[in-house]
């Protein structure tokens, strides 16, 4: 049979302390330590927050002082000549070189020796000089350039026979305007 604990004594603090087991004492002490640690950490964080708020206020005051004392920025103007030079440089940089070279290479047969290409970005024109063995190959090359869809127009400018070369090639110059010029 189980023992029955009958206690008719009135409840009191002294009685509760004596009846509390060791596990409850350990848990109570651990709780007090945790509460004390949390209180110390909260106070440390509040102190850091206050220091950062003071630093922020100081930085805002410095920034406001710098803004007040900052000299006005000078207005920079560009002359017409400078603007024209800059626009010319930009247009040279925007030249569709790859398209121009691809179009000339695909339209030029292997019997033609391409000597030079000089683009003019403002006029959307490329000037070229080449050599051919005969006038028929020269004319065929110009016609082939005219047939290429990249070029809007191709014109033979000049041709001459190079008498100093033993093969006597026909040197010619052409001017091709690409389609972007028509826009």
Secondary structure by P-SEA (a helix, b strand, c coil): cbbbbbbcccccaaaaaaaccaaaaaaaaaaaaaaaaaaaaaaaaaaaaaaaaaaaaaaaaaaaaaaaacccccbbbbcaaaaaaaaaaaaaaacaaaaaaaaaaaacccccccccccccccccccccccccccaaaaaaaaaaaaaccccccccccccccccccccccccbbbbbbcccccc
